[in-house]
Amino acid sequence: MAWDTAQYDLFRRQRRRPAEDLLAAALGWIHREPERIVDLGCGGGELARRLAERWPDATVTGIDSAAAMLEQARHVATRVIWRQEDIADWRPERPFDLIVSNAALHWIGDHRTLFSRLLAGLAPGGVLAVQMPRNFAAPSHTLLAETIADGPWAHRLADRLGPPPVHPPECYFDWLAPGAADLDIWETEYLHRLAGDDPVMNWTRGSTLVPVLEQLAPVEQAAFLAAYGAKLRTAYPRRSDGTTLFPFRRLFMLARV
C-alpha cells in the first residue's frame, strides 16, 4: 500500500497514545534486560526509537513493508536497524527477547498461524506485546462498507468487504495460552476529541481508506469521499465547541514464554 506519512501523522498524538500504553504495560512483564528487540510494523519508527533508548545495550530492529514509512524513520538519527519486509513473511533468524507490534498485525490474515509463529520466535522468558484496532463494528467501518457496496466501484472493491481482520479476545487467548507461561489480554476504548473539518474521514484516509482509494481513479476517489464523508458527518456530528468525538476500541495482549 502507498502510505501517506503526512496524512497518517495528522492525528499523531492520538495514534501515539496506544503505543505508549502498550510499552508501559510491557515494562512490567520484562524480567531481564532484553538483548534482541524487534518492532513489527514500525511505521515512522517512533516506538522503535523509544525501545532503543529504554534498552541502550539491546539490538533493536524495526520492520515495515512501507518504503515511505521507513524513509521517514531514517530521517531521525538512531541506532535502530531498519528493514523493509512484509511481516506476513517474517521469520526470526534467532529468538527475540521482546517482539512488539503496535497497530500493524490487523493488516495480516490467518492470525491463528501468525500469533503462534510470533510466540515461537521468543527466547525463553521473552515477551510478545501487541496492540491492534478492534473497532470494525464502528460507524467508521460499517459506513465504509455501505459506501463500497452502494457505488459503481463495488465489484472492484469487493475484497474490502471481508470479515473483520481482528478476532474476539478469547480467540487470541485460546491460540496463545498453550505456549505462554503468562498471558494478559484486554481492550481499551479511547474517546478521541478531534478538530477540523471531516476529522473522522481524515483519520481513515491515513489508514483504513488507503487500500480502498488506491484502487480508484481520481474522479472516483472524489465521488467516493463525498458519499462516505456525508455518512460520517451524520454518524459523528460536530459538537457545539467545534470538535468531533471519535470512540476507538483497541485490543492489547501481552504473552511471556
C-alpha positions in Angstrom: 0.0 0.0 0.0 1.1 3.6 -0.8 1.2 5.1 2.7 0.9 8.9 3.0 3.0 9.7 6.1 1.8 13.3 6.4 -1.9 12.1 6.3 -1.2 9.4 8.9 0.6 12.0 11.2 -2.4 14.4 11.2 -3.5 12.6 14.4 -0.1 11.7 15.7 -0.9 12.5 19.3 -4.0 10.2 19.3 -2.2 7.4 17.5 0.8 7.6 19.8 -1.3 7.1 23.0 -2.0 3.3 22.5 1.7 2.7 21.7 2.7 4.4 25.0 0.1 2.3 26.9 1.4 -0.8 25.3 5.0 0.0 26.2 4.1 1.0 29.7 2.3 -2.4 30.2 5.1 -4.4 28.7 7.7 -2.9 31.0 6.2 -4.7 34.0 6.5 -8.0 32.1 10.1 -7.9 31.2 12.1 -9.5 34.0 15.6 -9.2 32.4 17.4 -6.8 30.2 16.5 -7.7 26.6 19.3 -8.3 24.2 17.3 -8.5 21.0 14.1 -6.5 20.3 12.0 -6.2 17.1 9.2 -3.8 16.3 6.9 -5.3 13.6 5.2 -2.7 11.5 7.4 0.0 12.9 6.0 2.8 10.6 7.8 6.0 11.1 9.9 4.4 13.8 8.9 6.4 16.9 8.2 3.3 19.1 11.3 1.5 17.9 13.5 4.5 18.8 11.9 4.6 22.3 12.7 0.9 22.7 16.3 1.6 21.8 16.5 4.5 24.3 15.0 2.4 27.0 17.4 -0.5 26.5 20.6 1.1 25.1 22.5 -2.3 25.1 19.9 -4.1 23.1 19.9 -4.7 19.3 16.7 -3.1 18.1 15.2 -3.8 14.7 12.3 -2.0 13.0 10.5 -3.9 10.2 7.9 -2.4 7.9 6.7 -3.1 4.4 6.1 0.6 3.5 9.1 2.3 2.0 7.6 5.8 2.7 7.4 4.9 6.4 10.9 3.6 6.6 12.2 6.7 4.8 10.6 8.8 7.4 12.1 6.6 10.1 15.6 7.0 8.7 15.4 10.8 8.9 15.9 10.7 12.6 19.3 9.7 14.0 19.1 6.4 15.8 20.9 3.1 16.2 17.8 1.2 15.3 18.3 -1.2 12.3 15.5 -0.6 9.7 14.4 -3.3 7.4 11.8 -3.3 4.7 10.0 -6.6 4.9 6.5 -8.0 4.8 5.5 -9.1 8.3 3.5 -11.9 6.9 6.7 -13.4 5.6 8.9 -12.5 8.5 10.7 -15.4 10.2 13.2 -14.6 13.0 16.7 -15.9 12.3 17.3 -16.1 16.1 14.9 -15.8 19.0 14.0 -12.4 20.3 13.6 -11.2 23.9 10.9 -8.7 23.0 8.6 -8.7 20.0 6.4 -5.6 19.8 3.8 -4.7 17.3 1.6 -1.6 17.5 -1.4 -1.2 15.2 0.1 -3.4 12.4 -1.0 -7.0 12.6 -4.6 -6.3 11.7 -3.3 -5.9 8.1 -2.3 -9.6 8.0 -4.5 -12.6 7.8 -4.6 -16.1 9.4 -3.9 -14.8 13.0 -4.0 -18.3 14.4 -0.9 -19.2 12.5 0.7 -15.7 12.8 0.5 -15.5 16.6 1.7 -19.0 17.1 4.7 -18.1 14.9 5.4 -14.9 16.8 5.3 -16.8 20.2 7.7 -19.4 18.8 10.1 -16.6 17.9 10.6 -15.6 21.5 13.6 -16.7 23.6 12.8 -18.3 27.0 11.3 -15.6 29.2 10.7 -13.4 26.2 7.6 -11.2 25.8 5.2 -10.6 23.0 3.4 -7.2 23.2 0.7 -6.4 20.6 -1.9 -3.8 20.1 -4.4 -3.8 17.2 -7.6 -1.8 16.4 -10.8 -3.7 17.1 -13.3 -1.0 16.1 -14.6 -2.8 12.9 -18.2 -2.6 14.1 -18.0 1.2 14.5 -19.7 3.5 12.0 -16.4 4.5 10.5 -16.2 0.9 9.2 -19.8 -0.1 8.7 -20.4 3.1 6.7 -17.3 2.5 4.6 -18.7 -0.9 3.7 -22.0 0.7 2.8 -20.3 3.2 0.6 -18.4 0.4 -1.2 -21.4 -1.7 -1.7 -23.7 1.1 -3.0 -21.4 2.6 -5.6 -20.3 1.8 -9.2 -16.9 0.6 -7.7 -18.5 -2.2 -5.7 -17.1 -5.0 -7.9 -13.6 -3.7 -7.8 -13.7 -3.2 -4.0 -15.4 -6.4 -3.1 -12.3 -7.7 -1.3 -12.6 -4.8 1.1 -15.9 -6.2 2.4 -14.5 -9.3 4.1 -14.9 -10.3 7.8 -13.2 -8.2 10.5 -9.4 -8.9 10.5 -9.2 -8.9 14.3 -10.9 -11.7 16.2 -12.6 -11.5 19.7 -10.1 -11.5 22.6 -11.0 -15.1 23.6 -9.6 -16.4 20.3 -6.2 -15.0 21.0 -6.3 -16.4 24.5 -7.0 -19.9 23.0 -4.2 -19.5 20.4 -1.6 -18.1 22.8 -2.3 -19.8 26.1 -0.9 -23.3 25.2 2.5 -21.8 24.5 2.6 -19.0 27.1 3.8 -19.1 30.7 1.8 -16.0 31.4 -0.8 -14.1 29.3 -2.9 -10.9 29.6 -5.4 -9.7 27.1 -7.6 -6.6 27.4 -9.5 -3.9 25.5 -9.4 -0.1 25.8 -11.8 2.3 24.1 -10.3 5.7 23.6 -12.6 8.7 23.2 -10.7 10.9 20.8 -11.6 14.5 20.6 -10.8 15.6 17.0 -10.7 19.0 15.5 -11.1 20.3 12.0 -13.4 19.6 9.0 -14.3 15.9 8.4 -11.8 14.7 11.0 -13.0 11.1 11.1 -12.6 10.8 7.3 -9.2 12.4 7.5 -8.3 9.8 10.2 -9.4 6.9 8.0 -7.6 8.4 5.0 -4.4 7.8 6.9 -5.2 4.1 7.5 -8.4 2.3 6.6 -9.0 4.1 3.3 -5.5 3.7 1.9 -6.1 0.3 0.2 -9.6 1.5 -0.9 -8.6 4.7 -2.6 -5.6 3.3 -4.3 -7.9 1.1 -6.4 -9.9 4.1 -7.7 -9.2 6.7 -10.3 -9.0 10.4 -9.1 -12.5 11.2 -10.2 -13.9 8.1 -8.5 -12.0 9.0 -5.3 -13.7 12.3 -5.2 -17.1 10.8 -5.6 -16.3 8.1 -3.1 -15.1 10.5 -0.5 -18.1 12.8 -1.0 -20.5 9.9 -0.3 -18.5 8.5 2.6 -18.0 11.9 4.1 -21.7 12.7 4.1 -22.4 9.5 6.1 -19.6 10.2 8.6 -20.8 13.7 9.3 -24.2 12.2 10.3 -22.7 9.4 12.4 -20.0 11.7 14.0 -21.6 15.2 14.3 -19.5 18.2 15.1 -20.2 19.4 18.6 -21.0 23.0 19.7 -17.4 23.6 20.6 -16.3 22.6 17.1 -14.8 19.3 18.0 -15.9 15.7 17.0 -15.9 12.7 19.3 -14.5 9.5 17.8 -14.6 6.4 20.0 -12.0 3.9 19.1 -11.6 0.4 20.6 -8.2 -1.3 20.6 -7.1 -4.8 21.7 -4.0 -5.3 23.7 -2.2 -8.5 24.6 1.0 -9.5 26.5 2.4 -13.0 26.5 5.5 -14.4 28.1 7.0 -17.8 27.3 
